Amino acid sequence: MTLDRFLKVSYREDREKIKKLEGTLRKLGVGCARTVEEKVDLQFDALKNLHENLGDDELFLKLVVANSIVSYQLSGKGEDWWWEFSRYFSENPPGEEIAKAYALFLPNSQTNRRLTAGKVKRLQKLEPFLDRLTLEDLRYYFRDMKGLRDDLAKAMNAKRDAKTIVFAIKMFGYAGRIAFGEFIPYPMEIEIPEDVRIKAYTERFTNEPPVSFWKKIAEKTGIPPLHIDSILWPVLGGKREVVERLKKHCGEKAGKVLKLREL
């Protein structure tokens, strides 16, 4: 046993930068995050395309969760991967077994062809959980995304704050809005997905672990971590199209979002 649990760890902080960060986020709010998610994020468009072509809400929601679980170690940009996924399954709806469909899809993917055997195994582990879910179960989870996070982590034998677990909740939230025609904010309890870009951006403010830092920022600003992730995404990404969409749909708030780059 170590003394860490009894001692308060002191982290380096740039209080001036953190104060500016908190102030900007408060001005943007959940409303701005929602606009970014639904009007700017190309992944949301990819999901709308798949939903329209599948015509099956239950399969659509399950595919989005499954795809999130294998969205790591990509060989292309995330937006391109989600569009490839959308187009492929629009034309090739899976049969009874999603894992078998991915065993055909991933080896020929242009944007997610690394570690394919391990990814198919992850889907095989996930599939029994998905198979048990009805559309009404999925509707219930849309209103209880924290519960889905917990049950998904248990099914995958993973930590609740594991990147693919919390990312699956974010994408399920997108899919739920599309399938059920309703916006439900993400729970404050669900952590930010900790990827390389978030780690690097966090280091501008502190050497505290990103998950705990952004949890505190979320509590101070009233914006759940998954929505903060959405606001930061155009700041940390490199696609010109994303910045153009941000300026088109977010108006004067676009400037505030992009100012986060300067912190």
N, C-alpha and C positions, 0 to 999 in steps of 0.2 A: 504494500500500500504506500502511495506517495503522499506528500503533504499538499499536493496541488488542490485537492478538494477542500482543504481547510484554509488555504491562503488565497487572498484576492490577487489575481494576476494584474499587473500594471502594464498597459499597452501604450506605445507611442501614439499620440494623436495630434493632428493639426487642427486645433479648435476653430481657427478662423475659416478654414476651408469647410469644415463640417457644418459650421453655422450657415454658410452660404448654401451648401447642399440642402440642408433642412429647409431653409427659407424658399429656395426654388421649388423643391418638391411640394411644399405646402400650397404654393401658388398654382401648381399644375393639377394636383389632386387626382382622385380615381377617375374622374371624367376624362381627363387628358389621356390617362393610361388606356381607358376603354377605346378612345378614338384611335390611338396608335395601334391597338390590337386589331380592331375591326376594319380600319380604313387604310392603315399603313403597312401592317405586317403581311408580307406576301404569303406566309404560311396560312393565314386565315382565308385568303382567296383560294389557296390550294384545297383547303377543306370544303369550302363552299362548292367548288367544282366537283369534288368526289361525291358529296352528299347529293347533288343534283343528278349525277349520273348513276349512282347506285340505286336510289329510290328505296332504301331499306335503312331506317334509322338505327335499328339494333346492330346490324352488321357494321354500319358506318361508325358508330361509337366504339365498338369493340376493335375495329381496325385502327382507329386513332390511338387507342391505348397501346395496342400491340406495336404500332410503328414507333411510338415514343420510347418503348422499352429497348428498341434496337437503334435508337438515334444517338450513336456515339462513335468515336473514331471514324468520322465520315471522310470520304475521299473527295468531297466537294462542299460547297456552302450549304448551310442548313435550309435556306429558302429553296435552293435548287433541288435538294433531296426531297423535300415535302411535295414539291410539284412533280417530281418523278414518281413518287409514291401515288399521288393523286391520279396521274394519267394512267399509270400501269393498272391499278385496281379498278379504275373506271372502265377499262377495256377487258380486264381479266378478273372479274369478281371471284373471290376464293370460294371453294366448295365448303365442305364441313370442317376441314382442318386448316386453320390459318398458318400454322407452322409449316405445313407441306407447301402451301402457296409461296411462302417466303423462301423456302429451300430452292424454288425455281427462280424466284425474283432476284434475290440478293447477288448470286454469283455473276449475273449479267448487268447489275446496276452500274450506272456511271458515277454515282455520287455516294454509294455506300457498299463498297465491295471488299472492305477489310474485315477480317475476323468473322467471316460469314458462318462458319460452323458453330462458333460460340454463340452467335446471335440467334441462330435457329434453335439451339439448345435452350436459350432463355425463353423463347416463344413456346417451346414444348413445356417448360415449367409453368408458364403463364396460362396456357390454354385451358387446363381444367377449371381454373378460377373464372375465366371468361365464359366458358361453356355453361356454367351454372346461372349466369345472369340473364334475366328477362329484360325487356324494354322498360318495364316498371321498376325493376331493380336499378337500372341505369338512370332513370328519372329521379329515383330516390337519392342516388349518389350525387347527382347534379346539385341537389339541395344540401348534401352532406359530403362535400369534397374532402373534408378532414377524415371522415370515415373511410372514404375510398382510398385515401393515402395510406391509412393504417392497414387496411385489408390487402391492398396491393403489395405493400412492403412485406407483410406476412406471407403472402403467396409466393413472392420472389425470394424470401429469406434474405431480405436486404434491410439496411437502415432506413428509417422513415425520412431522413434528410438526404438520402442518396440522390445523386443528380438525375438519373433517369426516372426515379420514382416521382420526384417533385415536378420534373418536366412533363411527365405523363399527366399529372393533375392539371397543369397549365393547358396542355393541348386538349384534354378532356373538357375543360371549361370552355374553350373555343367551340368544340364540337357540340357541347350541350346547348350553347346559345343558338347554334345553327339548327340543330334538330328540334329543340323545344321552343324556339322563338322568344327567349327570355334572357335577360342579363342578370346574373347573380355574381356579386363580387367574390373574389377568392378569400378564403379564411385567413385571418391574421396569423394563425398558427403554422401555416405551411411555409417552409423556408424558401429562400431564393436558390435557384439552381447554380451551383458553384462551378463555373467553367473558367477557362484560362483568362478570358477577357474580364470577367467579374473580379477575379483574383488581382489582376494587374490594376484595375481601376480602384479597387479597395485600398491598395498600397499607396495611393495618392493621399489618403486620409489617415491611415492607421496601419499598424502591423497586427491588429486584431484579426482573428479568423473571419472571413467574409460572412458566413452564415450568422454569427452572433452580432457582427457589426450592423448588418442590414436589418436584422430583427429589431435592434434598438432604434434605427432610423425609422423603421416602419411604425413603431409605437409612438415616436415623437411627432411624426407627420400625419398619422392616421391613414397611411397608404399601405395595404398589405404587401409583403415582400414580392409576391409574384407580379403584382401590378408595377412595383418599382422596377423589376426586371424588364418590363415592357417599355417603360420610359427610358431606361438606360440603353436599350437595344439599338435604337437609331444612332445614339451617341457613340457606341463602341463598334458598330458595324461599318462596312466600307462601301456598300452599294449606293451609287448615285441615285438610282431609282427610288430608294427608300427615303433619301433626304428630300427629293422632289415631292414625293407623296406626303411627307410630313409637312412641308410648307403649304401644300395644296389643302390639306384637310384640317390642320391644327391652327391655322391663322397665326395670330400674334404669339400664341403659346409655342409655336415651332421655334422661335428665336430663343425662348427660355430653355427649351429642351436642348438645343444645340449649344447653349452657353455652358451646359454641364461638361462639355468637352474641355473647357478652359480651366476647370478647377484642378 
